[in-house]
């Protein structure tokens, strides 16, 4: 009797691990082809959440070597507290091994640092990451626009587009994709994160845990289109709230433009 009970518990434990822990370790590489004719590749890394992350820096470094991107874009939510910044360093060092320009925006969890958010920005910049806070840069044949976090009311679309060259394609990076519902200016592509692909693939999950009007409509991962243009939502690397996922794998995204 006890043998059968132990076997049953072992099976249940194995199923629980396979459904909730393995998806946080088994990193999936999603590939998106935007067909903008730029012949450029961007590696998007979103929602590192270093306090709740089971993807190793070595895995990211290997991915950089194999994919050979032209740019790396980090779309927010790195830490929840200043003391966690030290745990971010190995990930930034891993991404640096790509030897390519890196750009970042901030997410809602990063703003939990409040008046100490400068320490996070300094850390990113010290590792070669350009932090775009409602501003843009002109790169090789396109504008890269960084719009600050929408949920925390730090986004400023007008400021972000101030120096955009109108004759070049516009690629936007932001954290919360809900921004697209209020976007007034066009973009050719937009990369976001924040929603973790739902994190728990359960019916009506976003009614139990409200994450804004976009998620409530059932839009929380993959490619979609708004009035201002097409956008992609990454499922992210780390986890929010609890360090588990349910039938939703962690993701890094390779965008070909």
C-alpha positions in Angstrom: 0.0 0.0 0.0 2.7 2.4 1.0 4.7 1.5 -2.2 1.7 2.5 -4.3 1.2 5.7 -2.4 4.9 6.6 -2.8 4.7 5.8 -6.5 1.6 8.0 -6.9 3.3 10.9 -5.1 6.4 10.5 -7.2 4.3 10.6 -10.4 2.4 13.7 -9.2 5.6 15.4 -8.2 7.1 14.6 -11.7 4.0 16.0 -13.4 4.1 19.1 -11.2 7.8 19.7 -12.1 7.2 19.1 -15.8 4.2 21.5 -15.9 5.5 24.3 -13.6 9.3 24.3 -13.2 10.6 22.9 -16.5 8.9 25.7 -18.5 11.0 28.2 -16.5 14.2 26.3 -17.4 13.5 25.2 -21.0 14.2 28.4 -22.8 12.5 28.7 -26.2 13.9 30.8 -29.0 11.0 32.5 -30.9 11.7 33.9 -34.4 9.9 36.8 -36.0 10.4 38.0 -39.6 9.2 41.6 -40.0 10.3 41.8 -43.7 11.3 45.4 -43.5 14.3 44.9 -45.9 16.9 46.1 -43.4 18.8 42.8 -43.2 19.3 43.3 -39.5 18.8 41.0 -36.5 17.7 42.1 -33.0 17.8 39.8 -30.1 15.1 40.8 -27.6 15.5 39.8 -24.0 12.6 40.7 -21.9 11.6 40.4 -18.2 14.8 39.0 -16.8 13.4 39.2 -13.2 16.7 38.0 -11.8 15.1 37.2 -8.4 12.9 34.6 -10.1 14.8 33.3 -13.0 16.0 29.7 -13.8 17.7 30.5 -17.2 21.5 30.8 -16.6 23.7 33.6 -17.9 25.7 30.9 -19.7 22.6 29.9 -21.7 22.2 33.5 -22.8 25.9 33.8 -23.7 25.6 30.6 -25.9 22.5 32.0 -27.6 24.4 35.3 -28.4 27.2 33.3 -30.0 24.9 31.1 -32.0 22.5 33.8 -33.2 25.0 36.6 -33.9 22.6 39.5 -33.6 23.4 43.0 -34.8 21.7 44.5 -31.8 20.4 43.4 -28.4 17.2 45.1 -27.0 16.3 44.6 -23.3 12.6 45.4 -22.8 12.4 45.9 -19.0 11.8 44.3 -15.6 15.3 43.4 -14.4 15.0 43.7 -10.7 12.6 44.4 -7.9 15.1 45.9 -5.4 18.4 47.6 -5.4 20.1 44.7 -3.6 19.2 42.4 -6.6 21.3 44.5 -9.0 24.3 42.4 -8.1 22.5 39.3 -9.4 21.9 41.2 -12.7 25.6 41.6 -13.4 26.3 38.0 -14.7 23.4 38.4 -17.2 24.7 41.7 -18.5 28.2 40.2 -18.8 26.8 37.3 -20.7 25.1 39.6 -23.2 28.2 41.7 -23.6 29.9 38.7 -25.1 27.9 39.3 -28.3 30.0 42.4 -28.8 27.1 44.3 -30.3 25.3 47.5 -29.3 22.7 47.0 -26.6 19.7 49.2 -25.8 17.2 49.0 -22.9 13.9 50.4 -21.6 12.6 50.2 -18.0 9.7 48.2 -16.8 7.1 48.5 -14.0 9.1 46.3 -11.6 12.2 48.4 -12.1 10.3 51.4 -10.9 9.9 49.7 -7.5 13.4 51.1 -6.8 11.8 54.5 -6.7 14.5 57.1 -6.1 17.2 54.4 -6.3 16.4 53.6 -9.9 19.6 55.5 -10.9 21.6 52.7 -9.5 20.0 50.3 -11.9 20.5 52.7 -14.9 24.2 53.1 -13.9 24.6 49.4 -13.8 23.2 48.9 -17.2 25.2 51.8 -18.7 28.4 50.4 -17.1 27.9 47.2 -19.1 27.5 49.0 -22.4 23.7 49.3 -22.4 22.2 52.5 -23.7 19.0 53.2 -21.7 16.3 54.9 -23.8 13.8 56.8 -21.6 11.4 58.3 -24.1 14.0 59.0 -26.7 15.3 57.6 -29.9 18.5 56.8 -31.8 19.2 56.5 -35.5 20.9 53.2 -36.2 21.9 51.5 -39.5 18.9 52.4 -41.7 16.2 52.7 -39.0 15.0 54.6 -36.0 15.1 52.8 -32.6 12.5 54.4 -30.3 12.5 53.6 -26.6 9.3 54.4 -24.8 9.3 54.3 -21.0 6.9 52.1 -19.0 3.3 52.7 -19.7 1.8 51.1 -16.6 3.8 53.4 -14.2 2.8 56.4 -16.3 6.4 57.1 -17.4 5.7 56.8 -21.1 5.9 60.0 -23.2 5.3 59.2 -26.9 5.8 62.8 -28.1 9.3 63.1 -26.4 10.3 59.6 -27.7 9.6 60.6 -31.3 11.1 64.0 -31.1 14.3 63.1 -33.0 12.9 60.4 -35.3 13.9 60.7 -39.0 10.7 60.5 -40.9 12.3 58.8 -44.0 13.5 55.8 -42.0 11.5 52.8 -40.6 10.5 53.1 -36.9 11.2 50.2 -34.5 9.8 50.8 -31.0 10.9 49.0 -27.9 8.8 49.3 -24.7 7.9 47.2 -21.7 4.1 47.2 -21.4 2.4 46.5 -24.7 -0.8 48.2 -23.5 0.8 51.4 -24.8 -0.3 50.4 -28.3 -3.9 51.1 -27.4 -3.1 54.8 -26.9 -0.3 55.2 -29.5 -0.8 58.1 -31.9 2.3 57.9 -34.0 3.0 55.1 -36.5 5.6 52.5 -36.1 6.8 49.7 -38.4 7.5 47.3 -35.6 7.1 47.3 -31.8 8.7 44.9 -29.3 7.3 44.5 -25.8 7.1 42.1 -22.9 5.4 42.5 -19.4 2.6 39.9 -19.8 4.8 36.7 -19.6 2.6 35.0 -22.2 0.1 34.7 -19.3 2.7 32.7 -17.2 -0.1 30.4 -16.1 -2.1 28.9 -19.0 -5.4 28.9 -17.1 -8.8 30.0 -18.3 -9.8 33.5 -17.2 -6.4 34.0 -15.5 -6.3 37.7 -16.4 -9.8 38.2 -14.9 -8.4 36.8 -11.6 -5.2 38.9 -12.0 -6.0 42.0 -13.9 -3.2 43.1 -16.2 -4.9 45.8 -18.2 -7.3 46.0 -21.2 -5.0 44.3 -23.7 -4.6 41.2 -21.6 -8.3 41.1 -20.8 -8.9 40.9 -24.5 -6.8 37.8 -24.7 -3.8 39.5 -26.2 -0.7 38.5 -24.1 1.9 37.0 -26.4 3.0 36.8 -30.0 2.3 39.0 -33.1 -0.6 41.4 -33.2 -1.6 44.7 -34.9 -2.8 48.0 -33.5 -3.9 51.1 -35.4 -0.4 52.5 -35.2 1.3 49.3 -36.5 2.2 45.7 -35.8 3.6 44.6 -32.5 5.1 41.6 -30.8 4.8 40.5 -27.1 7.6 38.3 -25.7 6.8 35.8 -23.0 10.0 36.9 -21.2 12.8 35.0 -19.5 12.0 35.3 -15.8 8.8 35.1 -13.7 6.6 37.6 -12.0 5.2 37.0 -8.5 6.0 33.3 -8.2 9.0 31.5 -9.8 6.7 29.1 -11.7 5.0 28.9 -15.1 2.2 26.6 -16.2 2.5 25.3 -19.7 4.2 28.6 -20.8 7.9 28.4 -21.6 10.4 31.2 -21.0 11.4 33.0 -24.2 14.1 34.9 -25.9 13.1 36.4 -29.3 15.1 36.7 -32.5 13.7 39.5 -34.7 14.8 39.7 -38.3 14.1 43.1 -39.9 
